[in-house]
Amino acid sequence: MSSLIVQSDLKTSTIGLNQAIDRMTTGFKINQAEDNAANYSINTKLTSGTYSISTAEELAKLATMTNNYKICSNCEFVLADDIDLSAYSTGEGWTPIGTSNQFTATFDGNGYVISNLYINTPSINCVGLFRWCNFAEIKNVGLENVDVTGDYEVGGLMGRGCNVTISNS
């Protein structure tokens, strides 16, 4: 990648995606010592803001949340480290982001690399790290060691996209 945008400091409103998902998947949570948060309902959708992703598990949770209609179109997801997806290299492999619901937010790789992406779904269409994106932006992310098999509309980064801006990726 020739020109990378590196973000050295995230806004103070940035919270880890893992923390946001934990709040949503545990129903009601009160943890005064950790983040002074209360009453985050499992039915609550992420609101606008920037969410940091630094592990494969957090990226997988982004896929789960997207597929369960739990992200917003004005959210931004920013990688904070390289991500190794080799833990998702058996069976069908990685579950793409945007499988049952389109990804409609911004994904900023922040100059980091996602490696060892494996998807083996020869009878499924729209296959890639992102399955289906609409009115989305994907930028500044690299992919290495990609092995993706699908029926049609297959790509390493994205299977299907409508009104999508991709840059430096």
Contact map, one row per residue, 1 for C-alpha under 8 A:
1111000000000000000000000000000000000000000000000000000000000000000000000000000000000000000000000000000000000000000000000000000000000000000001000000000000000000000000011
1111000000000000000000000000000000000000000000000000000000000000000000000000000000000000000000000000000000000000000000000000000000000000000000000000000000000000000000000
1111100000000000000000000000000000000000000000000000000000000000000000000000000000000000000000000000000000000000000000000000000000000000000000000000000000000000000000010
1111110000000000000000000000000000000000000000000000000000000000000000000000000000000000000000000000000000000110000000000000000000000000000100000000000000000000000000010
0011111000000000000000000000000000000000000000000000000000000000000000000000000000000000000000000000000000000110000000000000000000000000000100000000000000000000000000000
0001111100000000000000000000000000000000000000000000000000000000000000000000000000000000000000000000000000000110000000000000000000000000000000000000000000000000000000000
0000111111000000000000000000000000000000000000000000000000000000000000000000000000000000000000000000000000000100000000000000000000000000000000000000000000000000000000000
0000011111000000000000000000000000000000000000000000000000000000000000000000000000000000000000000000000000000000000000000000000000000000000000000000000000000000000000000
0000001111100000000000000000000000000000000000000000000000000000000000000000000000000000000000000000000000000000000000000000000000000000000000000000000000000000000000000
0000001111111100000000000000000000000000000000000100000000000000000000000000000000000000000000000000000000000000000000000000000000000000000000000000000000000000000000000
0000000011111100000000000000000000000000000000000100000000000000000000000000000000000000000000000000000000000000000000000000000000000000000000000000000000000000000000000
0000000001111110000000000000000000000000000000000000000000000000000000000000000000000000000000000000000000000000000000000000000000000000000000000000000000000000000000000
0000000001111110000000000000000000000000000000001100000000000000000000000000000000000000000000000000000000000000000000000000000000000000000000000000000000000000000000000
0000000001111111000000000000000000000000000000001111000000000000000000000000000000000000000000000000000000000000000000000000000000000000000000000000000000000000000000000
0000000000011111101100000000000000000000000000000111000000000000000000000000000000000000000000000000000000000000000000000000000000000000000000000000000000000000000000000
0000000000000111111100000000000000000000000000000011100000000000000000000000000000000000000000000000000000000000000000000000000000000000000000000000000000000000000000000
0000000000000011111110000000000000000000000000000011100001001100000000000000000000000000000000000000000000000000000000000000000000000000000000000000000000000000000000000
0000000000000001111111000000000000000000000000000000100001001000000000000000000000000000000000000000000000000000000000000000000000000000000000000000000000000000000000000
0000000000000011111111100000000000000000000000000000000000000000000000000000000000000000000000000000000000000000000000000000000000000000000000000000000000000000000000000
0000000000000011111111110000000000000000000001000000000000000000000000000000000000000000000000000000000000000000000000000000000000000000000000000000000000000000000000000
0000000000000000111111111000000000000000000000000000000000001000100000000000000000000000000000000000000000000000000000000000000000000000000000000000000000000000000000000
0000000000000000011111111100000000000000000000000000000000000000000000000000000000000000000000000000000000000000000000000000000000000000000000000000000000000000000000000
0000000000000000001111111111100000000001110000000000000000000000000000000000000000000000000000000000000000000000000000000000000000000000000000000000000000000000000000000
0000000000000000000111111111000000000001111100000000000000000000000000000000000000000000000000000000000000000000000000000000000000000000000000000000000000000000000000000
0000000000000000000011111110000000000000110000000000000000000000000000000000000000000000000000000000000000000000000000000000000000000000000000000000000000000000000000000
0000000000000000000001111111100000000000110000000000000000000000000000000000000000000000000000000000000000000000000000000000000000000000000000000000000000000000000000000
0000000000000000000000111111100000000011110000000000000000000000000000000000000000000000000000000000000000000000000000000000000000000000000000000000000000000000000000000
0000000000000000000000110111110000000111110000000000000000000000000000000000000000000000000000000000000000000000000000000000000000000000000000000000000000000000000000000
0000000000000000000000100111111000001111000000000000000000000000000000000000000000000000000000000000000000000000000000000000000000000000000000000000000000000000000000000
0000000000000000000000000001111100011110000000000000000000000000000000000000000000000000000000000000000000000000000000000000000000000000000000000000000000000000000000000
0000000000000000000000000000111111111100000000000000000000000000000000000000000000000000000000000000000000000000000000000000000000000000000000000000000000000000000000000
0000000000000000000000000000011111111000000000000000000000000000000000000000000000000000000000000000000000000000000000000000000000000000000000000000000000000000000000000
0000000000000000000000000000001111110000000000000000000000000000000000000000000000000000000000000000000000000000000000000000000000000000000000000000000000000000000000000
0000000000000000000000000000001111110000000000000000000000000000000000000000000000000000000000000000000000000000000000000000000000000000000000000000000000000000000000000
0000000000000000000000000000001111111000000000000000000000000000000000000000000000000000000000000000000000000000000000000000000000000000000000000000000000000000000000000
0000000000000000000000000000011111111100000000000000000000000000000000000000000000000000000000000000000000000000000000000000000000000000000000000000000000000000000000000
0000000000000000000000000000111100111111000000000000000000000000000000000000000000000000000000000000000000000000000000000000000000000000000000000000000000000000000000000
0000000000000000000000000001111000011111000000000000000000000000000000000000000000000000000000000000000000000000000000000000000000000000000000000000000000000000000000000
0000000000000000000000000011110000001111100000000000000000000000000000000000000000000000000000000000000000000000000000000000000000000000000000000000000000000000000000000
0000000000000000000000110011100000001111110100000000000000000000000000000000000000000000000000000000000000000000000000000000000000000000000000000000000000000000000000000
0000000000000000000000111111000000000011111100000000000000000000000000000000000000000000000000000000000000000000000000000000000000000000000000000000000000000000000000000
0000000000000000000000111111000000000001111100000000000000000000000000000000000000000000000000000000000000000000000000000000000000000000000000000000000000000000000000000
0000000000000000000000010000000000000000111110000000000000000000000000000000000000000000000000000000000000000000000000000000000000000000000000000000000000000000000000000
0000000000000000000000010000000000000001111111000000000000000000000001000000000000000000000000000000000000000000000000000000000000000000000000000000000000000000000000000
0000000000000000000000000000000000000000001111100000000000000000000011110000000000000000000000000000000000000000000000000000000000000000000000000000000000000000000000000
0000000000000000000100000000000000000000000111110000000000000000000001110010000000000000000000000000000000000000000000000000000000000000000000000000000000000000000000000
0000000000000000000000000000000000000000000011111000000000000000000000110110000000000000000000000000000000000000000000000000000000000000000000000000000000000000000000000
0000000000000000000000000000000000000000000001111100000000000000000000011111000000000000000000000000000000000000000000000000000000000000000000000000000000000000000000000
0000000000001100000000000000000000000000000000111110000000000000000000000111000000000000000000000000000000000000000000000000000000000000000000000000000000000000000000000
0000000001101110000000000000000000000000000000011111000000000000000000000011110000000000000000000000000000000000000000000000000000000000000000000000000000000000000000000
0000000000000111100000000000000000000000000000001111100000000000000000000011110000000000000000000000000000000000000000000000000000000000000000000000000000000000000000000
0000000000000111100000000000000000000000000000000111110000000000000000000000111100000000000000000000000000000000000000000000000000000000000000000000000000000000000000000
0000000000000001110000000000000000000000000000000011111001100000000000000000111110000000000000000000000000000000000000000000000000000000000000000000000000000000000000000
0000000000000000000000000000000000000000000000000001111101100000000000000000001111100000000000000000000000000000000000000000000000000000000000000000000000000000000000000
0000000000000000000000000000000000000000000000000000111111100000000000000000000011110000000000000000000000000000000000000000000000000000000000000000000000000000000000000
0000000000000000000000000000000000000000000000000000011111110000000000000000000000111000000000000000000000000000000000000000000000000000000000000000000000000000000000000
0000000000000000000000000000000000000000000000000000001111111000000000000000000000000000000000000000000000000000000000000000000000000000000000000000000000000000000000000
0000000000000000110000000000000000000000000000000000111111111100000000000000000000000000000000000000000000000000000000000000000000000000000000000000000000000000000000000
0000000000000000000000000000000000000000000000000000111111111110000000000000000000000000000000000000000000000000000000000000000000000000000000000000000000000000000000000
0000000000000000000000000000000000000000000000000000000111111111000000000000000000000000000000101000000000000000000000000000000000000000000000000000000000000000000000000
0000000000000000110010000000000000000000000000000000000011111111100000000000000000000000000000000000000000000000000000000000000000000000000000000000000000000000000000000
0000000000000000100000000000000000000000000000000000000001111111110000000000000000000000000000001000000000000000000000000000000000000000000000000000000000000000000000000
0000000000000000000000000000000000000000000000000000000000111111111000000000000000000000000000111110000000000000000000000000000000000000000000000000000000000000000000000
0000000000000000000000000000000000000000000000000000000000011111111100000000000000000000000000001000000000000000000000000000000000000000000000000000000000000000000000000
0000000000000000000010000000000000000000000000000000000000001111111111100000000000000000000000000000000000000000000000000000000000000000000000000000000000000000000000000
0000000000000000000000000000000000000000000000000000000000000111111111100000000000000000000000001110111000000000000000000000000000000000000000000000000000000000000000000
0000000000000000000000000000000000000000000000000000000000000011111111000000000000000000000000001111110000000000000000000000000000000000000000000000000000000000000000000
0000000000000000000000000000000000000000000000000000000000000001111111000000000000000000000000000001100000000000000000000000000000000000000000000000000000000000000000000
0000000000000000000000000000000000000000000010000000000000000000111111100000000000000000000000000000100000000000000000000000000000000000000000000000000000000000000000000
0000000000000000000000000000000000000000000111000000000000000000111111110000000000000000000000000000000000000000000000000000000000000000000000000000000000000000000000000
0000000000000000000000000000000000000000000011100000000000000000110011111010000000000000000000000000000010000000000000000000000000000000000000000000000000000000000000000
0000000000000000000000000000000000000000000011110000000000000000000001111110000000000000000000000000000110000000000000000000000000000000000000000000000000000000000000000
0000000000000000000000000000000000000000000000010000000000000000000000111110000000000000000000000000000111000000000000000000000000000001000000000000000000000000000000000
0000000000000000000000000000000000000000000000111000000000000000000000011111000000000000000000000000000011000000000000000000000000000000000000000000000000000000000000000
0000000000000000000000000000000000000000000001111110000000000000000000111111100000000000000000000000000011000000000000000000000000000000000000000000000000000000000000000
0000000000000000000000000000000000000000000000011110000000000000000000000111110000000000000000000000000011110000000000000000000000000000000000000000000000000000000000000
0000000000000000000000000000000000000000000000000111100000000000000000000011111000000000000000000000000011110000000000000000000000000000000000000000000000000000000000000
0000000000000000000000000000000000000000000000000111100000000000000000000001111100000000000000000000000000111100000000000000000000000000000000000000000000000000000000000
0000000000000000000000000000000000000000000000000001110000000000000000000000111111000000000000000000000000011101000000000000000000000000000000000000000000000000000000000
0000000000000000000000000000000000000000000000000001110000000000000000000000011111000000000000000000000000001101000000000000000000000000000000000000000000000000000000000
0000000000000000000000000000000000000000000000000000111000000000000000000000001111100000000000000000000000000001100000000000000000000000000000000000000000000000000000000
0000000000000000000000000000000000000000000000000000011000000000000000000000001111110000000000000000000000000001111000000000000000000000000000000000000000000000000000000
0000000000000000000000000000000000000000000000000000011100000000000000000000000011111000000000000000000000000001111000000000000000000000000000000000000000000000000000000
0000000000000000000000000000000000000000000000000000001100000000000000000000000001111110000000000000000000000000011110000000000000000000000000000000000000000000000000000
0000000000000000000000000000000000000000000000000000000100000000000000000000000000111111100001000000000000000000011111000000000000000000000000000000000000000000000000000
0000000000000000000000000000000000000000000000000000000000000000000000000000000000011111100000000000000000000000001111000000000000000000000000000000000000000000000000000
0000000000000000000000000000000000000000000000000000000000000000000000000000000000011111110000000000000000000000000000000000000000000000000000000000000000000000000000000
0000000000000000000000000000000000000000000000000000000000000000000000000000000000001111110011000000000000000000000011000000000000000000000000000000000000000000000000000
0000000000000000000000000000000000000000000000000000000000000000000000000000000000001111111111000000000000000000000111100000000000000000000000000000000000000000000000000
0000000000000000000000000000000000000000000000000000000000000000000000000000000000000011111110000000000000000000000000000000000000000000000000000000000000000000000000000
0000000000000000000000000000000000000000000000000000000000000000000000000000000000000000111110000000000000000000000000010000000000000000000000000000000000000000000000000
0000000000000000000000000000000000000000000000000000000000000000000000000000000000000000111111100000000000000000000001111000000000000000000000000000000000000000000000000
0000000000000000000000000000000000000000000000000000000000000000000000000000000000000001111111100000000000000000000001110000000000000000000000000000000000000000000000000
0000000000000000000000000000000000000000000000000000000000000000000000000000000000001001100111110000000000000000000011100000000010000000000000000000000000000000000000000
0000000000000000000000000000000000000000000000000000000000010010000000000000000000000000000111111010000000000000000000100000000010000000000000000000000000000000000000000
0000000000000000000000000000000000000000000000000000000000000010000000000000000000000000000001111110000000000000000000000000001111100000000000000000000000000000000000000
0000000000000000000000000000000000000000000000000000000000010111011000000000000000000000000000111110001000000000000000000000000011110000000000000000000000000000000000000
0000000000000000000000000000000000000000000000000000000000000010011000000000000000000000000000011111111000000000000000000000000001111000000000000000000000000000000000000
0000000000000000000000000000000000000000000000000000000000000010011000000000000000000000000000111111110000000000000000000000000001110000000000000000000000000000000000000
0000000000000000000000000000000000000000000000000000000000000000001100000000000000000000000000000111110000000000000000000000000000000000000000000000000000000000000000000
0000000000000000000000000000000000000000000000000000000000000000011110000000000000000000000000000111111000000000000000000000000000010000000000000000000000000000000000000
0000000000000000000000000000000000000000000000000000000000000000011000000000000000000000000000000111111100000000000000000000000000111100000000000000000000000000000000000
0000000000000000000000000000000000000000000000000000000000000000010000000000000000000000000000001100111110000000000000000000000001011101000000000000000000000000000000000
0000000000000000000000000000000000000000000000000000000000000000000000011000000000000000000000000000011111000000000000000000000000001111100000000000000000000000000000000
0000000000000000000000000000000000000000000000000000000000000000000000111111100000000000000000000000001111100000000000000000000000000011100000000000000000000000000000000
0000000000000000000000000000000000000000000000000000000000000000000000001111100000000000000000000000000111110000000000000000000000000001110000000000000000000000000000000
0000000000000000000000000000000000000000000000000000000000000000000000000001110000000000000000000000000011111000000000000000000000000001111000000000000000000000000000000
0000000000000000000000000000000000000000000000000000000000000000000000000001111000000000000000000000000001111100000000000000000000000000111110000000000000000000000000000
0000000000000000000000000000000000000000000000000000000000000000000000000000011100000000000000000000000000111111100000000000000000000000011111000000000000000000000000000
0001111000000000000000000000000000000000000000000000000000000000000000000000011100000000000000000000000000011111000000000000000000000000001110000000000000000000000000000
0001110000000000000000000000000000000000000000000000000000000000000000000000000000000000000000000000000000001111100000000000000000000000000111000000000000000000000000000
0000000000000000000000000000000000000000000000000000000000000000000000000000001111100000000000000000000000001111110000000000000000000000000111000000000000000000000000000
0000000000000000000000000000000000000000000000000000000000000000000000000000000011100000000000000000000000001011111000000000000000000000000011110000000000000000000000000
0000000000000000000000000000000000000000000000000000000000000000000000000000000001111000000000000000000000000001111110000000000000000000000011110000000000000000000000000
0000000000000000000000000000000000000000000000000000000000000000000000000000000001111100000000000000000000000000111110000000000000000000000000111100000000000000000000000
0000000000000000000000000000000000000000000000000000000000000000000000000000000000011100100000000000000000000000011111000000000000000000000000011110000000000000000000000
0000000000000000000000000000000000000000000000000000000000000000000000000000000000011101100001000000000000000000011111100000000010000000000000111111000000010000000000000
0000000000000000000000000000000000000000000000000000000000000000000000000000000000001101100111000000000000000000000111110000000000000000000000000111000000000000000000000
0000000000000000000000000000000000000000000000000000000000000000000000000000000000000000100111100000000000000000000011111000001100000000000000000011110000000000000000000
0000000000000000000000000000000000000000000000000000000000000000000000000000000000000000001110000000000000000000000001111100000000000000000000000011110000000000000000000
0000000000000000000000000000000000000000000000000000000000000000000000000000000000000000000100000000000000000000000000111111001000000000000000000000111000000000000000000
0000000000000000000000000000000000000000000000000000000000000000000000000000000000000000000000000000000000000000000000011111000000000000000000000000111000000000000000000
0000000000000000000000000000000000000000000000000000000000000000000000000000000000000000000000000000000000000000000000001111100000000000000000000000011000000000000000000
0000000000000000000000000000000000000000000000000000000000000000000000000000000000000000000000000000000000000000000000001111111000000000000000000000011100000000000000000
0000000000000000000000000000000000000000000000000000000000000000000000000000000000000000000000000000000000000000000000000011111000000000000000000000011111000010000000000
0000000000000000000000000000000000000000000000000000000000000000000000000000000000000000000000000000000000000000000000000001111100110000000000000000011111000111000000000
0000000000000000000000000000000000000000000000000000000000000000000000000000000000000000000000010000000000000000000000101001111111100000000000000001110111110111000000000
0000000000000000000000000000000000000000000000000000000000000000000000000000000000000000000000010000000000000000000000100000011111100000000000000001000001111110000000000
0000000000000000000000000000000000000000000000000000000000000000000000000000000000000000000001111000000000000000000010000000001111100000000000000000000000111110000000000
0000000000000000000000000000000000000000000000000000000000000000000000000000000000000000000000011110001000000000000000000000001111111000000000000000000000001110000000000
0000000000000000000000000000000000000000000000000000000000000000000000000000000000000000000000011110010000000000000000000000011111111000000000000000000000000111000000000
0000000000000000000000000000000000000000000000000000000000000000000000000000000000000000000000001110111000000000000000000000010001111100000000000000000000000111100000000
0000000000000000000000000000000000000000000000000000000000000000000000000000000000000000000000000100011100000000000000000000000001111111000000000000000000000101110100000
0000000000000000000000000000000000000000000000000000000000000000000000000000000000000000000000000000011100000000000000000000000000011111000000000000000000000000111100000
0000000000000000000000000000000000000000000000000000000000000000000000000000000000000000000000000000000110000000000000000000000000001111100000000000000000000000011110000
0000000000000000000000000000000000000000000000000000000000000000000000001000000000000000000000000000001111100000000000000000000000001111110000000000000000000000001110000
0000000000000000000000000000000000000000000000000000000000000000000000000000000000000000000000000000000111110000000000000000000000000011111000000000000000000000000111000
0000000000000000000000000000000000000000000000000000000000000000000000000000000000000000000000000000000001111000000000000000000000000001111110000000000000000000000111101
0000000000000000000000000000000000000000000000000000000000000000000000000000000000000000000000000000000000111100000000000000000000000000111110000000000000000000000011111
0001100000000000000000000000000000000000000000000000000000000000000000000000000000000000000000000000000000011111000000000000000000000000011111000000000000000000000000111
0000000000000000000000000000000000000000000000000000000000000000000000000000000000000000000000000000000000011111110000000000000000000000011111100000000000000000000000011
1000000000000000000000000000000000000000000000000000000000000000000000000000000000000000000000000000000000001011110000000000000000000000000111110000000000000000000000001
0000000000000000000000000000000000000000000000000000000000000000000000000000000000000000000000000000000000000000111010000000000000000000000011111100000000011000000000001
0000000000000000000000000000000000000000000000000000000000000000000000000000000000000000000000000000000000000000111110000000000000000000000001111100000000000000000000000
0000000000000000000000000000000000000000000000000000000000000000000000000000000000000000000000000000000000000000001110000000000000000000000000111110000000000000000000000
0000000000000000000000000000000000000000000000000000000000000000000000000000000000000000000000000000000000000000001111000000000000000000000000111111000000010000000000000
0000000000000000000000000000000000000000000000000000000000000000000000000000000000000000000000000000000000000000000111110000000000000000000000001111100000010000000000000
0000000000000000000000000000000000000000000000000000000000000000000000000000000000000000000000000000000000000000000011110000001100000000000000000111110001110000000000000
0000000000000000000000000000000000000000000000000000000000000000000000000000000000000000000000000000000000000000000000111100001000000000000000000011111001000000000000000
0000000000000000000000000000000000000000000000000000000000000000000000000000000000000000000000000000000000000000000000111111111000000000000000000001111111000000000000000
0000000000000000000000000000000000000000000000000000000000000000000000000000000000000000000000000000000000000000000000001111110000000000000000000000111111000000000000000
0000000000000000000000000000000000000000000000000000000000000000000000000000000000000000000000000000000000000000000000000001111000000000000000000000011111000000000000000
0000000000000000000000000000000000000000000000000000000000000000000000000000000000000000000000000000000000000000000000000000111000000000000000000000011111100011000000000
0000000000000000000000000000000000000000000000000000000000000000000000000000000000000000000000000000000000000000000000000000111100000000000000000001111111110111000000000
0000000000000000000000000000000000000000000000000000000000000000000000000000000000000000000000000000000000000000000000000000001110000000000000000001000011111110000000000
0000000000000000000000000000000000000000000000000000000000000000000000000000000000000000000000000000000000000000000010000000001110000000000000100111000001111110000000000
0000000000000000000000000000000000000000000000000000000000000000000000000000000000000000000000000000000000000000000000000000000111000000000000100000000000111110000000000
0000000000000000000000000000000000000000000000000000000000000000000000000000000000000000000000000000000000000000000000000000011111111000000000000000000001111111100000000
0000000000000000000000000000000000000000000000000000000000000000000000000000000000000000000000000000000000000000000000000000111111110000000000000000000011111111100000000
0000000000000000000000000000000000000000000000000000000000000000000000000000000000000000000000000000000000000000000000000000011000111000000000000000000011000111110000000
0000000000000000000000000000000000000000000000000000000000000000000000000000000000000000000000000000000000000000000000000000000000011100000000000000000000000111111100000
0000000000000000000000000000000000000000000000000000000000000000000000000000000000000000000000000000000000000000000000000000000000001110000000000000000000000001111100000
0000000000000000000000000000000000000000000000000000000000000000000000000000000000000000000000000000000000000000000000000000000000000111000000000000000000000000111110000
0000000000000000000000000000000000000000000000000000000000000000000000000000000000000000000000000000000000000000000000000000000000001111110000000000000000000000111111000
0000000000000000000000000000000000000000000000000000000000000000000000000000000000000000000000000000000000000000000000000000000000000011111000000000000000000000001111100
0000000000000000000000000000000000000000000000000000000000000000000000000000000000000000000000000000000000000000000000000000000000000000111000000000000000000000000111111
0000000000000000000000000000000000000000000000000000000000000000000000000000000000000000000000000000000000000000000000000000000000000000011100000000000000000000000011111
1011000000000000000000000000000000000000000000000000000000000000000000000000000000000000000000000000000000000000000000000000000000000000001110000000000000000000000001111
1000000000000000000000000000000000000000000000000000000000000000000000000000000000000000000000000000000000000000000000000000000000000000011111100000000000000000000001111
